[in-house]
Amino acid sequence: MTDRVPAYANGWYATERTPEADHAAAREVVARGYRALKIDPFGNDRFELWAEG
């Protein structure tokens, strides 16, 4: 049994897609105590399905 549940920071879809913006967002969540984070490099296009013609 454990008293802790590991969690990671998420929500990168709301940031600009630049290395500088990712760095700033990562520094922010680390400062809030997170030890892991999930990065989505593809942006909002992940919600679109493209049919090949």
N, C-alpha and C positions, 0 to 999 in steps of 0.2 A: 504494500500500500504506500502511496506517496501523498504528500501534502501539497504538491505543485502540479500544474498542468502546463506543459510547454506551449508557447504561443509565438506566432510570428506576425510581423507587421505586414499589412497588405493595403491596397488602395492606390497603387501606382498609376492607375488609369486617370487619375485626377491631376497628374503632374505633366509638365512639359517633357517632350521626348529628347532630352539632351543629356550628355554625361554630367554636365554641371548641375542640372536640375535633379538628376538621380542622386548625385552626391549630396546635395543639400537636403533632400528628403531622407536619405539614409542617416545622415548626421542627426537629423531631428528625432527619428524614432529610436536611435541608439541613446540619445540623451534622455529619452523617456523610459529607458530601461529594457527595451527589447534587445534580444541577443541574436535574432534571426529575422530575415525579411525575404519577401517574395517580390521579384521584379518581373514585370510584363513588358518586354521590349517591343511588342507588336501594336500596342495602342488599341483604339476602339474597333479596328478592322476585324478583330477576332469574332465579332458578332455577325459578320456578313458571310454568306455562303456564295461562292462564285461557281457557276456552271460553265464547264468548258463547251464551246460551240463546235 
